[in-house]
């Protein structure tokens, strides 16, 4: 993609096009553009399906929205990781971004489920429940993230035949997962606690 941008910039700067003429890019550039378009639709569909599944399980529209709040931060983490380790946003790394949508929500589901159970059983203050959820659920969340990270490390460092091809995919998932986990532990309890105090409980979950 970087080479393509450089070529387009050079052509735009140095090539004069008479009226009625245009330049069309084909080959690998065209194939990559089509692939990115298809993966973009796949990402959108994945987000919609994940939200629908969580809404049906929580019987709520608000709780899944709070969980999905961490997904954009996961994408930011993917881009940062690719940049730090010198990888490009290719078709392979974009597949990792699509897969990331279904991974980053797991930690939020753990936190929200625990908070709901505590609020139902104890009818406690949402702020206290949020603090307690962060303390009690940090271990299972850390274990879940650690097992995923360790499973992706061999692929990320390029161990094994053909692993270098899928290294960008691993880095995109690793970066997104780490950043989204940090955001989940901080933002999800705060946002959900605030909503619990301002929105009727039946709109969040009963």
BALOBA-1460 file (C-alpha; in Angstrom, 3 decimals):
// residues 206
<rec num="1" residu="x" x="0.000" y="0.000" z="0.000"/>
<rec num="2" residu="x" x="2.877" y="2.363" z="0.754"/>
<rec num="3" residu="x" x="4.369" y="1.783" z="-2.709"/>
<rec num="4" residu="x" x="0.978" y="2.361" z="-4.295"/>
<rec num="5" residu="x" x="0.591" y="5.695" z="-2.507"/>
<rec num="6" residu="x" x="4.055" y="6.766" z="-3.587"/>
<rec num="7" residu="x" x="3.329" y="5.870" z="-7.218"/>
<rec num="8" residu="x" x="0.036" y="7.756" z="-7.196"/>
<rec num="9" residu="x" x="1.685" y="10.813" z="-5.610"/>
<rec num="10" residu="x" x="4.487" y="10.763" z="-8.197"/>
<rec num="11" residu="x" x="2.047" y="10.436" z="-11.101"/>
<rec num="12" residu="x" x="-0.156" y="13.213" z="-9.775"/>
<rec num="13" residu="x" x="2.856" y="15.492" z="-9.407"/>
<rec num="14" residu="x" x="4.719" y="14.735" z="-12.629"/>
<rec num="15" residu="x" x="2.200" y="13.500" z="-15.201"/>
<rec num="16" residu="x" x="-0.060" y="15.877" z="-17.087"/>
<rec num="17" residu="x" x="-3.343" y="14.366" z="-18.245"/>
<rec num="18" residu="x" x="-5.096" y="16.019" z="-21.192"/>
<rec num="19" residu="x" x="-8.836" y="16.502" z="-21.030"/>
<rec num="20" residu="x" x="-10.690" y="13.239" z="-21.530"/>
<rec num="21" residu="x" x="-7.832" y="11.054" z="-20.288"/>
<rec num="22" residu="x" x="-7.656" y="9.235" z="-16.957"/>
<rec num="23" residu="x" x="-5.417" y="6.751" z="-15.155"/>
<rec num="24" residu="x" x="-6.783" y="3.467" z="-13.866"/>
<rec num="25" residu="x" x="-4.847" y="1.236" z="-11.481"/>
<rec num="26" residu="x" x="-5.129" y="-2.513" z="-11.899"/>
<rec num="27" residu="x" x="-3.319" y="-5.688" z="-11.010"/>
<rec num="28" residu="x" x="-2.374" y="-6.157" z="-7.361"/>
<rec num="29" residu="x" x="-3.616" y="-2.691" z="-6.389"/>
<rec num="30" residu="x" x="-7.078" y="-3.416" z="-7.766"/>
<rec num="31" residu="x" x="-7.209" y="-6.840" z="-6.128"/>
<rec num="32" residu="x" x="-6.191" y="-5.389" z="-2.763"/>
<rec num="33" residu="x" x="-8.823" y="-2.664" z="-2.987"/>
<rec num="34" residu="x" x="-11.502" y="-5.272" z="-3.697"/>
<rec num="35" residu="x" x="-10.255" y="-7.457" z="-0.838"/>
<rec num="36" residu="x" x="-10.351" y="-4.542" z="1.597"/>
<rec num="37" residu="x" x="-13.884" y="-3.738" z="0.506"/>
<rec num="38" residu="x" x="-15.041" y="-7.300" z="1.104"/>
<rec num="39" residu="x" x="-13.258" y="-7.489" z="4.456"/>
<rec num="40" residu="x" x="-14.822" y="-4.180" z="5.460"/>
<rec num="41" residu="x" x="-18.273" y="-5.646" z="4.835"/>
<rec num="42" residu="x" x="-17.274" y="-8.779" z="6.756"/>
<rec num="43" residu="x" x="-16.167" y="-6.612" z="9.687"/>
<rec num="44" residu="x" x="-19.446" y="-4.692" z="9.682"/>
<rec num="45" residu="x" x="-21.441" y="-7.925" z="9.556"/>
<rec num="46" residu="x" x="-19.355" y="-9.412" z="12.384"/>
<rec num="47" residu="x" x="-20.012" y="-6.407" z="14.618"/>
<rec num="48" residu="x" x="-23.763" y="-6.556" z="13.918"/>
<rec num="49" residu="x" x="-23.971" y="-10.291" z="14.601"/>
<rec num="50" residu="x" x="-21.935" y="-10.027" z="17.801"/>
<rec num="51" residu="x" x="-24.167" y="-7.231" z="19.066"/>
<rec num="52" residu="x" x="-27.305" y="-9.209" z="18.182"/>
<rec num="53" residu="x" x="-26.065" y="-12.324" z="19.998"/>
<rec num="54" residu="x" x="-25.159" y="-10.371" z="23.135"/>
<rec num="55" residu="x" x="-28.464" y="-8.492" z="23.056"/>
<rec num="56" residu="x" x="-30.366" y="-11.783" z="22.973"/>
<rec num="57" residu="x" x="-28.284" y="-13.285" z="25.781"/>
<rec num="58" residu="x" x="-28.428" y="-10.247" z="28.063"/>
<rec num="59" residu="x" x="-32.018" y="-9.468" z="27.002"/>
<rec num="60" residu="x" x="-30.889" y="-5.872" z="26.775"/>
<rec num="61" residu="x" x="-29.783" y="-3.303" z="24.225"/>
<rec num="62" residu="x" x="-27.677" y="-1.225" z="26.608"/>
<rec num="63" residu="x" x="-25.328" y="-3.858" z="28.051"/>
<rec num="64" residu="x" x="-24.066" y="-5.044" z="24.629"/>
<rec num="65" residu="x" x="-23.547" y="-1.429" z="23.608"/>
<rec num="66" residu="x" x="-21.298" y="-0.879" z="26.636"/>
<rec num="67" residu="x" x="-19.307" y="-4.003" z="25.777"/>
<rec num="68" residu="x" x="-18.961" y="-3.003" z="22.116"/>
<rec num="69" residu="x" x="-17.480" y="0.291" z="23.313"/>
<rec num="70" residu="x" x="-14.105" y="-1.457" z="23.631"/>
<rec num="71" residu="x" x="-14.026" y="-2.718" z="20.032"/>
<rec num="72" residu="x" x="-12.778" y="0.557" z="18.441"/>
<rec num="73" residu="x" x="-9.935" y="0.684" z="20.967"/>
<rec num="74" residu="x" x="-8.987" y="-2.819" z="19.886"/>
<rec num="75" residu="x" x="-8.652" y="-1.609" z="16.312"/>
<rec num="76" residu="x" x="-6.462" y="1.265" z="17.467"/>
<rec num="77" residu="x" x="-4.261" y="-1.232" z="19.277"/>
<rec num="78" residu="x" x="-3.971" y="-3.309" z="16.111"/>
<rec num="79" residu="x" x="-2.784" y="-0.354" z="14.054"/>
<rec num="80" residu="x" x="-0.305" y="0.705" z="16.752"/>
<rec num="81" residu="x" x="1.138" y="-2.818" z="17.027"/>
<rec num="82" residu="x" x="1.530" y="-3.087" z="13.254"/>
<rec num="83" residu="x" x="3.287" y="0.277" z="13.183"/>
<rec num="84" residu="x" x="5.639" y="-0.525" z="16.079"/>
<rec num="85" residu="x" x="6.750" y="-3.853" z="14.613"/>
<rec num="86" residu="x" x="7.027" y="-2.547" z="11.072"/>
<rec num="87" residu="x" x="4.118" y="-4.507" z="9.596"/>
<rec num="88" residu="x" x="1.725" y="-3.201" z="6.956"/>
<rec num="89" residu="x" x="-2.051" y="-3.159" z="6.961"/>
<rec num="90" residu="x" x="-2.434" y="-5.924" z="4.408"/>
<rec num="91" residu="x" x="-5.228" y="-8.361" z="3.653"/>
<rec num="92" residu="x" x="-3.797" y="-10.831" z="6.169"/>
<rec num="93" residu="x" x="-3.569" y="-8.250" z="8.976"/>
<rec num="94" residu="x" x="-7.087" y="-7.016" z="8.139"/>
<rec num="95" residu="x" x="-8.363" y="-10.562" z="8.669"/>
<rec num="96" residu="x" x="-6.882" y="-10.317" z="12.176"/>
<rec num="97" residu="x" x="-8.883" y="-7.130" z="12.720"/>
<rec num="98" residu="x" x="-12.086" y="-8.939" z="11.723"/>
<rec num="99" residu="x" x="-11.289" y="-11.835" z="14.059"/>
<rec num="100" residu="x" x="-10.512" y="-9.336" z="16.821"/>
<rec num="101" residu="x" x="-14.136" y="-8.185" z="16.898"/>
<rec num="102" residu="x" x="-15.201" y="-11.519" z="18.371"/>
<rec num="103" residu="x" x="-12.322" y="-11.728" z="20.850"/>
<rec num="104" residu="x" x="-12.253" y="-8.340" z="22.550"/>
<rec num="105" residu="x" x="-15.875" y="-8.573" z="23.734"/>
<rec num="106" residu="x" x="-15.213" y="-11.649" z="25.880"/>
<rec num="107" residu="x" x="-13.697" y="-9.705" z="28.765"/>
<rec num="108" residu="x" x="-16.563" y="-7.225" z="28.757"/>
<rec num="109" residu="x" x="-19.077" y="-10.077" z="28.886"/>
<rec num="110" residu="x" x="-17.312" y="-11.493" z="31.960"/>
<rec num="111" residu="x" x="-17.437" y="-8.141" z="33.751"/>
<rec num="112" residu="x" x="-21.030" y="-7.257" z="32.858"/>
<rec num="113" residu="x" x="-22.348" y="-10.719" z="33.786"/>
<rec num="114" residu="x" x="-20.624" y="-10.561" z="37.155"/>
<rec num="115" residu="x" x="-21.925" y="-7.060" z="37.863"/>
<rec num="116" residu="x" x="-25.461" y="-8.081" z="36.968"/>
<rec num="117" residu="x" x="-25.301" y="-11.102" z="39.272"/>
<rec num="118" residu="x" x="-24.021" y="-8.989" z="42.168"/>
<rec num="119" residu="x" x="-26.673" y="-6.322" z="41.655"/>
<rec num="120" residu="x" x="-29.445" y="-8.935" z="41.550"/>
<rec num="121" residu="x" x="-28.278" y="-10.800" z="44.623"/>
<rec num="122" residu="x" x="-27.183" y="-7.916" z="46.840"/>
<rec num="123" residu="x" x="-28.942" y="-4.895" z="45.348"/>
<rec num="124" residu="x" x="-25.747" y="-3.007" z="46.097"/>
<rec num="125" residu="x" x="-24.550" y="0.375" z="44.992"/>
<rec num="126" residu="x" x="-23.449" y="0.237" z="41.318"/>
<rec num="127" residu="x" x="-20.174" y="2.013" z="42.121"/>
<rec num="128" residu="x" x="-19.250" y="-0.522" z="44.794"/>
<rec num="129" residu="x" x="-20.285" y="-3.374" z="42.534"/>
<rec num="130" residu="x" x="-18.106" y="-1.968" z="39.738"/>
<rec num="131" residu="x" x="-15.074" y="-1.848" z="42.036"/>
<rec num="132" residu="x" x="-15.744" y="-5.362" z="43.299"/>
<rec num="133" residu="x" x="-16.178" y="-6.712" z="39.775"/>
<rec num="134" residu="x" x="-12.861" y="-5.235" z="38.716"/>
<rec num="135" residu="x" x="-11.093" y="-6.893" z="41.657"/>
<rec num="136" residu="x" x="-12.714" y="-10.315" z="41.380"/>
<rec num="137" residu="x" x="-12.729" y="-10.697" z="37.607"/>
<rec num="138" residu="x" x="-9.216" y="-9.481" z="36.899"/>
<rec num="139" residu="x" x="-7.768" y="-12.975" z="37.394"/>
<rec num="140" residu="x" x="-10.019" y="-14.854" z="34.903"/>
<rec num="141" residu="x" x="-9.670" y="-11.986" z="32.425"/>
<rec num="142" residu="x" x="-5.881" y="-12.037" z="32.769"/>
<rec num="143" residu="x" x="-5.839" y="-15.822" z="32.288"/>
<rec num="144" residu="x" x="-8.006" y="-15.580" z="29.168"/>
<rec num="145" residu="x" x="-5.852" y="-12.859" z="27.636"/>
<rec num="146" residu="x" x="-2.590" y="-14.572" z="28.580"/>
<rec num="147" residu="x" x="-3.538" y="-17.890" z="26.989"/>
<rec num="148" residu="x" x="-4.537" y="-16.125" z="23.767"/>
<rec num="149" residu="x" x="-1.363" y="-14.020" z="23.722"/>
<rec num="150" residu="x" x="0.906" y="-17.017" z="24.342"/>
<rec num="151" residu="x" x="-0.866" y="-18.953" z="21.616"/>
<rec num="152" residu="x" x="-0.202" y="-16.160" z="19.120"/>
<rec num="153" residu="x" x="3.429" y="-15.478" z="20.059"/>
<rec num="154" residu="x" x="4.919" y="-18.293" z="17.890"/>
<rec num="155" residu="x" x="2.994" y="-17.002" z="14.883"/>
<rec num="156" residu="x" x="3.987" y="-13.405" z="15.609"/>
<rec num="157" residu="x" x="7.736" y="-14.129" z="15.836"/>
<rec num="158" residu="x" x="7.631" y="-16.280" z="12.708"/>
<rec num="159" residu="x" x="8.319" y="-19.746" z="14.140"/>
<rec num="160" residu="x" x="7.564" y="-22.546" z="11.721"/>
<rec num="161" residu="x" x="7.269" y="-22.861" z="7.974"/>
<rec num="162" residu="x" x="5.205" y="-20.106" z="6.383"/>
<rec num="163" residu="x" x="4.678" y="-18.352" z="9.733"/>
<rec num="164" residu="x" x="6.124" y="-15.074" z="8.457"/>
<rec num="165" residu="x" x="3.205" y="-14.769" z="6.085"/>
<rec num="166" residu="x" x="0.742" y="-14.758" z="8.989"/>
<rec num="167" residu="x" x="2.859" y="-12.666" z="11.342"/>
<rec num="168" residu="x" x="0.888" y="-9.447" z="10.617"/>
<rec num="169" residu="x" x="-2.328" y="-11.270" z="11.529"/>
<rec num="170" residu="x" x="-0.900" y="-12.263" z="14.897"/>
<rec num="171" residu="x" x="0.410" y="-8.766" z="15.623"/>
<rec num="172" residu="x" x="-2.924" y="-7.154" z="14.750"/>
<rec num="173" residu="x" x="-4.748" y="-9.476" z="17.164"/>
<rec num="174" residu="x" x="-2.129" y="-9.119" z="19.903"/>
<rec num="175" residu="x" x="-2.099" y="-5.321" z="19.814"/>
<rec num="176" residu="x" x="-5.865" y="-5.045" z="19.729"/>
<rec num="177" residu="x" x="-6.359" y="-7.583" z="22.498"/>
<rec num="178" residu="x" x="-3.890" y="-5.957" z="24.891"/>
<rec num="179" residu="x" x="-5.225" y="-2.418" z="24.409"/>
<rec num="180" residu="x" x="-8.887" y="-3.461" z="24.558"/>
<rec num="181" residu="x" x="-8.268" y="-5.448" z="27.751"/>
<rec num="182" residu="x" x="-6.782" y="-2.423" z="29.510"/>
<rec num="183" residu="x" x="-9.699" y="-0.283" z="28.371"/>
<rec num="184" residu="x" x="-12.195" y="-2.968" z="29.411"/>
<rec num="185" residu="x" x="-10.909" y="-3.183" z="32.973"/>
<rec num="186" residu="x" x="-11.154" y="0.581" z="33.394"/>
<rec num="187" residu="x" x="-13.958" y="1.844" z="31.155"/>
<rec num="188" residu="x" x="-16.565" y="-0.942" z="31.221"/>
<rec num="189" residu="x" x="-17.242" y="-0.887" z="35.010"/>
<rec num="190" residu="x" x="-17.332" y="2.927" z="35.046"/>
<rec num="191" residu="x" x="-19.704" y="3.267" z="32.089"/>
<rec num="192" residu="x" x="-21.986" y="0.438" z="33.201"/>
<rec num="193" residu="x" x="-22.160" y="1.778" z="36.743"/>
<rec num="194" residu="x" x="-23.096" y="5.233" z="35.446"/>
<rec num="195" residu="x" x="-25.828" y="3.769" z="33.240"/>
<rec num="196" residu="x" x="-27.164" y="1.663" z="36.101"/>
<rec num="197" residu="x" x="-27.731" y="4.819" z="38.134"/>
<rec num="198" residu="x" x="-29.337" y="6.839" z="35.331"/>
<rec num="199" residu="x" x="-31.295" y="4.360" z="33.212"/>
<rec num="200" residu="x" x="-34.145" y="2.187" z="34.523"/>
<rec num="201" residu="x" x="-32.896" y="-1.318" z="35.261"/>
<rec num="202" residu="x" x="-35.463" y="-2.938" z="33.002"/>
<rec num="203" residu="x" x="-33.872" y="-1.189" z="30.023"/>
<rec num="204" residu="x" x="-30.471" y="-2.633" z="30.892"/>
<rec num="205" residu="x" x="-31.289" y="-6.086" z="32.163"/>
<rec num="206" residu="x" x="-33.727" y="-7.717" z="34.532"/>
